[in-house]
């Protein structure tokens, strides 16, 4: 006698219900996963700044002073053995590697630091690799330095080729120098100073600030009369050379000052309105996460990270008041910032 057998299984409706439930769970889980990843990236970014804070203290412990944002050699200080054919062309060709580059030996980057002659200008064949005209350095100088890059920052260009064309660099050829998302500051721009009732002139008294032409080439911790814990040492200005406005990339618009060795990564912080993408640097009294040309900017939600002169790392709200921000920038303004967020 033939027996009928039935195989257990799911109906189409049951399968669709299960798939729908899985989809809902994935939809609920994905933001949490993304948030966890960003938290990890932000923690790594904080650790990078901590390393920079320790490096500046190790430098000060060794020399009893810290490097300013940039040094321009006098014409009488032209390097010899070998000579630099570009030294007399422009003031830029007489400037040494910026403060971040000067800290390489204190960031466990001795192998990279040894490739540069730090007392010669950055625009110098000795410090530059081909295809820089006459460059004698090795292509190892193009290596990315992870401690200078925030992992929350998207991939962006860092091409200095067009910058060197006037001195003979081949047109249309890229010269990709490793980026930094962290910068020292020079001081306060006049557009921000006026927001606090100050004269419409630039100041040069950030922790690593100094005025050109360079007379003062170093700063001692004892000169920071506002206190190291009340003064920004390095802060995020992320995403260069690409320009971002309020979290969105401005297509086709690039700017320089992205290489960690470039003295000109240090900026005067401007006062911005943030009102229109048609004029990203329209004057106003806001400072952070508006546009990343001259002002602190990050890809974290709500603010930027900074390391103070005492080596402590702080996440600073982008809604910080103008007087408090100015107090944090200046090393000798006599202000008490009292910023604890």
C-alpha positions as CSV (number, residue, x, y, z in Angstrom):
1,X,0.0,0.0,0.0
2,X,1.4,3.4,-1.1
3,X,1.8,5.9,1.8
4,X,1.8,9.7,1.2
5,X,4.7,11.6,2.9
6,X,4.8,15.3,3.6
7,X,8.1,17.2,3.8
8,X,8.1,20.0,6.4
9,X,9.0,23.5,5.0
10,X,8.3,27.2,4.9
11,X,5.6,28.9,2.9
12,X,6.5,31.8,0.7
13,X,4.7,34.2,3.1
14,X,6.7,32.9,6.0
15,X,10.0,33.4,4.1
16,X,9.0,36.9,3.2
17,X,8.2,37.7,6.8
18,X,11.6,36.3,8.0
19,X,13.4,38.3,5.3
20,X,11.5,41.5,6.3
21,X,12.4,40.9,10.0
22,X,16.1,40.4,9.1
23,X,16.0,43.6,7.0
24,X,14.6,45.5,9.9
25,X,17.2,44.2,12.3
26,X,20.0,45.0,9.9
27,X,18.6,48.5,9.5
28,X,18.5,49.0,13.2
29,X,22.0,47.5,13.6
30,X,23.8,49.4,10.9
31,X,23.7,52.9,12.5
32,X,25.1,51.3,15.7
33,X,27.9,49.6,13.8
34,X,28.7,52.9,12.0
35,X,28.7,54.8,15.3
36,X,31.0,52.2,16.8
37,X,33.4,52.6,13.9
38,X,33.4,56.3,14.2
39,X,34.0,56.1,17.9
40,X,37.1,54.0,17.2
41,X,38.3,56.4,14.5
42,X,37.8,59.3,16.9
43,X,39.7,57.5,19.6
44,X,42.6,57.0,17.1
45,X,42.4,60.6,16.1
46,X,42.6,61.6,19.8
47,X,45.6,59.3,20.3
48,X,47.4,60.9,17.3
49,X,47.0,64.3,18.9
50,X,48.2,62.9,22.2
51,X,51.4,61.7,20.5
52,X,51.9,65.2,19.1
53,X,51.5,66.7,22.6
54,X,54.1,64.3,24.0
55,X,56.4,65.1,21.1
56,X,56.3,68.8,21.7
57,X,57.1,68.2,25.4
58,X,60.0,65.9,24.5
59,X,61.4,68.5,22.2
60,X,61.1,71.1,24.9
61,X,62.8,68.8,27.4
62,X,65.7,68.4,25.0
63,X,66.2,72.0,23.8
64,X,64.3,74.0,26.4
65,X,62.2,75.6,23.6
66,X,59.6,74.5,21.1
67,X,59.6,75.3,17.3
68,X,57.4,78.0,15.9
69,X,55.1,77.4,13.0
70,X,57.7,78.4,10.4
71,X,61.2,79.9,10.0
72,X,62.5,82.0,7.1
73,X,66.2,82.1,6.7
74,X,67.9,85.4,5.9
75,X,69.6,85.8,2.5
76,X,72.9,85.8,4.4
77,X,72.1,82.2,5.7
78,X,72.2,80.6,2.3
79,X,73.1,76.9,2.6
80,X,76.3,75.6,1.1
81,X,77.8,72.2,0.3
82,X,75.7,71.9,-1.8
83,X,74.2,75.3,-2.6
84,X,70.5,75.7,-3.2
85,X,69.8,77.2,-6.6
86,X,66.3,78.3,-5.5
87,X,67.2,80.0,-2.3
88,X,67.3,83.6,-3.6
89,X,64.2,83.3,-5.8
90,X,61.4,83.8,-3.2
91,X,60.9,84.0,0.5
92,X,59.1,80.6,0.3
93,X,62.3,79.0,-0.9
94,X,64.1,80.2,2.3
95,X,61.7,78.6,4.7
96,X,62.5,75.6,6.8
97,X,60.2,72.6,7.3
98,X,57.3,73.5,9.5
99,X,56.8,72.6,13.1
100,X,55.3,69.2,12.5
101,X,58.2,68.1,10.4
102,X,60.6,69.4,13.1
103,X,58.9,66.9,15.5
104,X,59.5,63.8,13.4
105,X,62.4,62.6,15.7
106,X,60.1,62.7,18.7
107,X,57.3,60.7,16.9
108,X,59.3,57.5,16.4
109,X,60.0,58.7,12.8
110,X,63.8,58.8,13.0
111,X,64.2,56.9,9.7
112,X,62.0,59.5,7.9
113,X,63.6,62.4,9.8
114,X,67.0,61.3,8.7
115,X,66.0,61.7,5.1
116,X,65.7,65.5,5.6
117,X,68.2,68.2,6.5
118,X,66.1,70.1,8.9
119,X,68.3,73.2,9.0
120,X,67.9,73.6,5.2
121,X,64.8,75.0,3.4
122,X,62.0,72.6,2.4
123,X,62.2,73.9,-1.2
124,X,65.8,72.5,-1.6
125,X,67.0,69.7,-3.9
126,X,68.5,68.1,-0.8
127,X,65.1,67.8,0.8
128,X,63.1,67.0,-2.4
129,X,62.9,63.8,-4.5
130,X,62.5,63.5,-8.2
131,X,60.6,64.7,-10.2
132,X,61.4,67.9,-8.2
133,X,64.0,69.7,-10.4
134,X,67.4,68.5,-9.3
135,X,65.9,66.6,-6.4
136,X,68.4,64.3,-4.7
137,X,66.3,62.9,-1.9
138,X,64.7,59.4,-2.0
139,X,61.1,58.7,-2.9
140,X,60.7,57.4,0.7
141,X,59.9,61.0,1.6
142,X,56.5,60.5,0.0
143,X,55.5,57.9,2.7
144,X,52.3,58.6,4.6
145,X,52.8,59.3,8.3
146,X,49.8,57.8,10.1
147,X,50.1,60.0,13.2
148,X,49.4,63.1,11.1
149,X,46.2,61.7,9.6
150,X,42.8,61.4,11.2
151,X,41.1,58.1,10.1
152,X,37.7,59.9,10.0
153,X,38.9,62.0,7.1
154,X,38.0,60.8,3.6
155,X,40.7,60.3,0.9
156,X,41.7,63.6,-0.6
157,X,44.6,64.8,-2.9
158,X,47.8,66.4,-1.7
159,X,49.5,67.4,-5.0
160,X,52.1,70.1,-4.9
161,X,53.1,69.8,-8.5
162,X,51.5,73.0,-9.7
163,X,53.2,74.9,-6.8
164,X,56.6,74.0,-8.1
165,X,56.0,74.6,-11.8
166,X,57.4,78.2,-11.7
167,X,60.8,76.8,-10.7
168,X,60.9,74.2,-13.5
169,X,58.7,71.3,-12.3
170,X,57.1,69.6,-15.3
171,X,53.6,70.8,-16.0
172,X,50.8,68.4,-15.5
173,X,52.9,66.0,-13.3
174,X,51.7,65.2,-9.8
175,X,54.0,65.6,-6.7
176,X,52.0,64.0,-3.9
177,X,53.3,64.9,-0.5
178,X,52.0,63.2,2.6
179,X,49.1,65.0,4.3
180,X,48.3,66.3,7.8
181,X,44.9,66.8,9.4
182,X,46.5,68.5,12.4
183,X,48.0,72.0,12.4
184,X,49.5,74.6,14.7
185,X,47.9,78.0,14.7
186,X,49.6,81.4,14.0
187,X,47.0,83.5,15.8
188,X,43.7,85.2,15.3
189,X,42.6,86.8,12.0
190,X,41.3,90.4,12.1
191,X,37.9,89.2,11.0
192,X,37.6,87.1,14.2
193,X,39.3,89.7,16.4
194,X,36.5,92.2,15.7
195,X,33.9,89.8,17.0
196,X,35.5,90.2,20.4
197,X,35.9,94.0,20.2
198,X,39.6,93.8,19.3
199,X,41.3,95.7,16.5
200,X,40.9,94.4,12.9
201,X,44.4,93.1,12.7
202,X,46.0,89.7,12.8
203,X,47.6,88.5,16.0
204,X,50.7,86.2,16.0
205,X,50.6,85.0,19.6
206,X,49.3,81.4,19.3
207,X,51.4,78.8,21.2
208,X,53.6,78.3,18.1
209,X,52.9,81.7,16.6
210,X,55.4,84.2,15.4
211,X,55.5,87.1,12.9
212,X,57.2,87.3,9.6
213,X,59.9,88.4,8.9
214,X,61.1,85.9,11.5
215,X,63.1,87.4,14.3
216,X,61.9,85.2,17.1
217,X,62.5,81.6,16.0
218,X,61.5,79.7,19.1
219,X,59.1,79.8,22.1
220,X,59.8,78.8,25.7
221,X,57.1,77.3,27.8
222,X,57.7,80.1,30.4
223,X,56.5,82.6,27.8
224,X,53.0,81.0,27.8
225,X,51.6,83.3,30.4
226,X,48.0,82.2,29.9
227,X,49.1,78.7,31.0
228,X,49.8,75.6,28.9
229,X,46.5,74.0,29.9
230,X,44.7,77.1,28.6
231,X,46.4,77.2,25.2
232,X,45.9,75.2,22.0
233,X,49.0,73.4,20.7
234,X,47.7,71.6,17.7
235,X,44.1,71.4,16.4
236,X,42.2,69.6,13.6
237,X,42.1,71.3,10.2
238,X,41.2,68.2,8.2
239,X,40.5,67.3,4.6
240,X,42.9,69.5,2.6
241,X,43.6,69.8,-0.3
242,X,39.9,69.3,-1.0
243,X,37.7,72.1,0.2
244,X,34.7,71.0,2.4
245,X,31.9,73.3,3.4
246,X,29.7,72.2,6.3
247,X,30.5,68.5,5.7
248,X,30.0,68.6,1.9
249,X,32.8,68.5,-0.7
250,X,33.0,71.5,-3.0
251,X,33.5,69.8,-6.4
252,X,36.6,70.8,-8.3
253,X,37.9,73.2,-5.7
254,X,41.3,72.6,-4.1
255,X,43.7,74.5,-1.9
256,X,47.3,74.0,-0.9
257,X,48.8,73.7,2.6
258,X,48.2,69.9,3.1
259,X,51.8,68.5,3.5
260,X,52.8,68.0,7.1
261,X,56.2,69.6,6.4
262,X,54.6,72.7,4.9
263,X,55.1,75.7,7.2
264,X,51.9,77.2,5.8
265,X,49.6,74.6,7.2
266,X,49.5,76.9,10.2
267,X,46.7,79.5,9.8
268,X,45.2,82.6,11.3
269,X,41.7,81.6,12.4
270,X,39.0,83.7,10.7
271,X,35.5,84.7,11.8
272,X,33.0,83.0,9.5
273,X,29.2,83.3,9.0
274,X,28.7,79.9,7.4
275,X,25.7,81.3,5.7
276,X,26.3,80.4,2.1
277,X,28.3,78.0,0.1
278,X,28.6,80.7,-2.6
279,X,30.9,82.6,-0.2
280,X,32.4,80.0,2.1
281,X,34.6,82.5,4.0
282,X,31.9,85.2,4.3
283,X,32.7,87.2,7.5
284,X,30.9,86.3,10.7
285,X,31.7,85.2,14.2
286,X,31.7,81.4,14.0
287,X,35.0,79.5,13.8
288,X,34.7,75.7,13.4
289,X,33.4,73.1,11.0
290,X,32.3,75.6,8.4
291,X,35.0,75.5,5.8
292,X,38.5,74.0,6.0
293,X,40.6,76.6,4.3
294,X,41.8,78.5,7.4
295,X,39.7,77.3,10.3
296,X,39.5,74.3,12.5
297,X,37.5,71.6,10.8
298,X,36.9,67.9,11.4
299,X,34.8,65.0,10.2
300,X,33.5,64.3,13.7
301,X,30.0,65.4,14.7
302,X,29.7,68.5,16.7
303,X,33.3,69.8,17.0
304,X,37.0,69.2,16.6
305,X,39.7,67.7,18.7
306,X,42.7,69.6,19.9
307,X,45.8,69.0,22.1
308,X,46.6,71.7,24.6
309,X,50.1,72.9,25.6
310,X,50.1,70.6,28.6
311,X,49.6,67.6,26.4
312,X,45.9,67.0,27.3
313,X,43.5,66.2,24.4
314,X,40.0,67.8,24.4
315,X,37.0,67.6,22.1
316,X,35.9,71.2,21.6
317,X,32.3,72.0,20.7
318,X,31.9,73.8,17.4
319,X,29.5,76.1,19.3
320,X,32.3,77.4,21.6
321,X,31.9,81.2,22.2
322,X,34.2,83.6,20.5
323,X,35.9,84.9,23.7
324,X,36.6,81.4,24.9
325,X,38.1,80.3,21.6
326,X,40.3,83.4,21.3
327,X,41.5,82.8,24.8
328,X,42.4,79.2,23.9
329,X,44.4,80.4,20.8
330,X,46.5,83.1,22.4
331,X,49.4,82.2,24.7
332,X,49.8,85.6,26.3
333,X,46.5,87.4,26.0
334,X,45.8,87.4,29.8
335,X,42.4,85.6,29.3
336,X,41.1,82.7,31.3
337,X,39.3,80.4,28.9
338,X,37.8,78.0,31.5
339,X,36.8,75.6,28.7
340,X,36.1,72.1,30.2
341,X,33.9,70.3,27.6
